[in-house]
Amino acid sequence: LYRLRTTSPNDTKPPMLVALLSPEHGIRGTEDRTNLASGRDARTGLPIYSLYGATVLAPPDSLMRTLDALVVDLQDLGARPWTYVASMVYAMRSAAEHHVALFVLDRPNPITGTHVEGPLLDTAVAYAGTNSTARTARPTALYPIPMRHGLTMGELARYYNDVLALHADLHVIPMTGWHRSLWFDQTNLPWIRPSPNMPSLASATLYPGLVWLESTNLSVGRGTGEAFQLVGAPWLDARKVVDLLADRNLAGVRFETEHFTPRHPTDQKYGGRSIPGFKVVITDRDRIQTSRLGAAIIWAVARVNGDSLRIRIQSFDELFGVPAARAALLAGADPDSLIDASLPATVRFEEQTRKYLLYR
């Protein structure tokens, strides 16, 4: 959201909202495709500037030069690949360059601010720059942070403004009544889908582990009412995979074999086909370690159906974070040992980010 630059220093008129900027899923969170067009908002009549083309984009310079302030009001999901954070970071950089004040209206981390886990993004993969002819933006792979970072949008803004030396005139408007251990359903706020394939808090809880599978030929349930709770493919021997996973005694979840049919899935995986798969059922959300869960699923599928599993390497590395660990996992290395290796860096991240925290 933006307001118009005042015409003179003595102008006492109230700020005027003059334009809307839409992130990856559109201004109302209902889109799930690339190359979203700019347009005009039917409710307010304001122009909408799309920040999502083939990738996440920075606000246009032509607009930024006309503004006094930019307001960021976006719902993060608590996981590194969530592209709304990139939209905020690119906007912060642009606001600093054009001397525009930036306000972040903070929102809860829906999967709490106490659970921090998962591999840190490898520095060789990370890129926090905006899209250019020289280098394509990587909005899912901004900076070396854990898969599940435990920060709010406002805290992320404070963190990135510092570590990326953005020098934005940043103002975070904090929440009242939120503390770090709260899950979203404990806030008494309604769950409004931040994207079409995030139907529930259960999906958001499992997303940090199952999102890695987006870069494979496995369906994660897009096109169903339980996206990121289901895993399947026509070639999957789901019963054997579930048996392997059950033997690992992963905390906080159980697995149930289940056929499901993706209807018009936006990932184009197996639309209209009933496919074998399994459902990840949450039994204790405070005990789930989503990175162990995701690594175990990939390990199990590779053991059972390795000849059929296909992975888009660059995309997978941007999501998983560690190319060497990815190679080891697919070669049969113990998934727990790979996640254990990430623990020291995760602990250091928690220590380094304490100064950016706004809530207890």
TILOZA-65042 format. One record per residue (C-alpha): x, y, z. Coordinates in steps of 0.1 Angstrom, whole numbers, padded with zeros to 4 digits, always signed. Layout:
<pts>
XYZ ...
</pts>
This chain:
<pts>
+0000+0000+0000 +0012+0035-0008 +0004+0071-0002 +0010+0101-0025 +0039+0124-0020 +0027+0158-0006 +0029+0187-0029 +0047+0210-0005 +0062+0208+0030 +0033+0229+0044 +0006+0207+0030 -0016+0195+0059 -0039+0173+0040 -0041+0137+0053 -0022+0110+0035 -0040+0096+0005 -0038+0060-0006 -0031+0060-0043 -0020+0025-0054 -0019-0011-0044 +0009-0035-0049 +0001-0072-0053 +0026-0101-0044 +0028-0136-0058 -0008-0146-0052 -0025-0114-0062 -0040-0086-0042 -0065-0109-0026 -0044-0141-0023 -0065-0160-0048 -0041-0164-0078 -0016-0192-0083 +0001-0185-0116 +0030-0165-0130 +0028-0133-0150 +0000-0116-0130 -0012-0086-0148 -0015-0051-0133 -0049-0036-0133 -0075-0018-0112 -0090-0029-0079 -0128-0035-0083 -0135-0025-0047 -0115+0007-0044 -0109+0017-0079 -0072+0020-0071 -0045+0009-0096 -0029-0024-0088 +0008-0029-0097 +0017-0065-0100 +0050-0076-0084 +0048-0111-0098 +0059-0118-0133 +0080-0148-0141 +0094-0142-0107 +0090-0118-0078 +0096-0082-0088 +0106-0050-0071 +0082-0020-0072 +0086+0001-0103 +0109+0031-0100 +0083+0052-0118 +0058+0047-0090 +0083+0049-0061 +0094+0084-0072 +0058+0097-0065 +0054+0084-0030 +0060+0095+0006 +0055+0061+0022 +0050+0024+0015 +0030+0001+0038 +0037-0036+0039 +0008-0057+0052 +0015-0093+0042 +0011-0127+0060 +0043-0147+0063 +0041-0185+0067 +0071-0189+0089 +0092-0208+0063 +0122-0196+0043 +0108-0201+0008 +0076-0180+0013 +0079-0153-0014 +0060-0126+0004 +0092-0120+0024 +0111-0114-0009 +0085-0089-0019 +0090-0070+0013 +0128-0071+0010 +0128-0059-0026 +0104-0031-0016 +0126-0021+0013 +0156-0018-0010 +0136+0003-0034 +0122+0025-0006 +0157+0032+0006 +0169+0041-0028 +0140+0066-0033 +0140+0079+0003 +0105+0066+0009 +0095+0056+0045 +0085+0020+0049 +0060+0007+0074 +0055-0030+0082 +0022-0039+0099 +0033-0070+0118 +0013-0102+0118 +0017-0135+0137 +0041-0162+0127 +0013-0188+0122 +0035-0218+0132 +0049-0200+0163 +0080-0180+0170 +0096-0207+0192 +0102-0235+0167 +0134-0228+0147 +0148-0258+0127 +0160-0270+0094 +0191-0265+0072 +0204-0230+0066 +0204-0220+0030 +0239-0225+0015 +0256-0192+0007 +0263-0205-0028 +0226-0207-0034 +0214-0176-0016 +0207-0144-0036 +0188-0115-0021 +0191-0092-0052 +0161-0083-0074 +0155-0095-0109 +0177-0082-0136 +0191-0091-0170 +0223-0101-0153 +0208-0124-0127 +0174-0139-0121 +0158-0132-0087 +0155-0162-0064 +0127-0152-0040 +0126-0186-0023 +0163-0184-0015 +0171-0150-0002 +0196-0155+0026 +0212-0182+0048 +0185-0187+0074 +0169-0220+0087 +0140-0235+0069 +0117-0226+0098 +0130-0193+0111 +0106-0185+0140 +0103-0148+0132 +0074-0125+0124 +0073-0103+0093 +0083-0073+0113 +0112-0091+0128 +0123-0103+0094 +0122-0067+0082 +0145-0056+0110 +0168-0085+0104 +0171-0081+0066 +0174-0043+0069 +0205-0049+0090 +0222-0079+0075 +0216-0068+0039 +0225-0032+0047 +0193-0020+0030 +0193+0013+0050 +0155+0016+0047 +0136+0041+0068 +0119+0012+0085 +0090+0015+0110 +0075-0018+0123 +0040-0015+0138 +0040-0043+0164 +0011-0065+0173 -0005-0065+0208 -0014-0097+0226 +0009-0120+0206 +0037-0140+0222 +0061-0164+0206 +0045-0197+0217 +0011-0190+0201 -0001-0210+0171 -0024-0191+0148 -0055-0208+0160 -0047-0196+0195 -0049-0159+0184 -0087-0161+0178 -0080-0146+0143 -0098-0162+0113 -0077-0182+0090 -0077-0164+0056 -0058-0183+0030 -0026-0164+0022 -0025-0185-0011 -0050-0208-0028 -0030-0239-0017 -0027-0230+0019 -0062-0241+0031 -0055-0245+0068 -0031-0242+0097 -0024-0279+0093 -0011-0273+0058 +0010-0244+0070 +0025-0265+0098 +0037-0292+0074 +0046-0268+0046 +0083-0263+0057 +0090-0300+0052 +0067-0309+0023 +0075-0278+0002 +0108-0295-0009 +0087-0320-0028 +0074-0293-0051 +0107-0297-0070 +0100-0334-0076 +0075-0354-0096 +0055-0361-0064 +0022-0344-0059 +0019-0325-0025 -0019-0325-0028 -0024-0293-0048 -0058-0294-0063 -0073-0310-0031 -0085-0295+0001 -0054-0309+0020 -0025-0294+0001 +0009-0300+0018 -0007-0328+0038 -0007-0354+0010 +0021-0370-0010 +0015-0392-0040 +0023-0402-0076 +0010-0429-0100 +0043-0448-0097 +0045-0446-0058 +0044-0477-0037 +0027-0458-0009 +0024-0489+0014 +0061-0495+0014 +0070-0459+0019 +0046-0456+0048 +0061-0487+0064 +0096-0472+0061 +0084-0439+0076 +0066-0456+0105 +0098-0474+0114 +0115-0441+0119 +0091-0430+0147 +0090-0394+0136 +0077-0372+0164 +0043-0356+0162 +0030-0373+0130 +0017-0405+0117 +0012-0417+0081 -0019-0432+0064 -0021-0446+0029 -0047-0428+0008 -0056-0424-0028 -0064-0389-0038 -0073-0370-0070 -0059-0336-0077 -0085-0313-0094 -0070-0287-0117 -0037-0286-0098 -0017-0255-0104 +0015-0276-0104 +0001-0296-0133 +0007-0329-0115 -0017-0357-0122 -0048-0336-0126 -0080-0357-0126 -0062-0389-0118 -0067-0410-0087 -0032-0416-0075 -0017-0437-0047 -0002-0418-0018 -0003-0411+0019 -0015-0384+0043 +0007-0369+0070 -0015-0367+0100 -0004-0343+0128 -0006-0359+0163 +0014-0334+0183 +0023-0302+0164 +0047-0290+0191 +0069-0320+0186 +0070-0320+0148 +0104-0313+0133 +0094-0306+0098 +0128-0308+0083 +0133-0343+0097 +0099-0351+0083 +0107-0338+0048 +0141-0354+0047 +0127-0388+0058 +0100-0387+0031 +0125-0381+0004 +0148-0408+0018 +0119-0433+0019 +0106-0425-0016 +0142-0427-0030 +0147-0461-0013 +0114-0475-0026 +0109-0458-0060 +0143-0443-0067 +0141-0452-0104 +0109-0432-0108 +0117-0402-0086 +0127-0371-0105 +0142-0339-0090 +0147-0305-0105 +0181-0299-0089 +0184-0261-0089 +0148-0257-0076 +0153-0284-0050 +0185-0268-0037 +0169-0234-0034 +0141-0250-0012 +0162-0276+0007 +0191-0253+0010 +0222-0275+0010 +0233-0291-0023 +0258-0315-0006 +0231-0328+0018 +0207-0332-0011 +0232-0354-0029 +0239-0374+0002 +0202-0379+0009 +0194-0392-0025 +0224-0416-0022 +0209-0432+0008 +0225-0413+0037 +0206-0413+0070 +0182-0383+0069 +0185-0377+0107 +0223-0374+0105 +0219-0347+0077 +0195-0327+0098 +0216-0332+0129 +0245-0316+0110 +0225-0284+0106 +0218-0279+0143 +0248-0258+0153 +0241-0233+0125 +0205-0231+0136 +0214-0224+0172 +0238-0197+0160 +0210-0181+0140 +0187-0181+0170 +0214-0163+0190 +0221-0138+0163 +0185-0129+0158 +0176-0122+0194 +0183-0085+0190 +0157-0082+0163 +0129-0099+0183 +0098-0077+0193 +0079-0102+0214 +0085-0126+0243 
</pts>
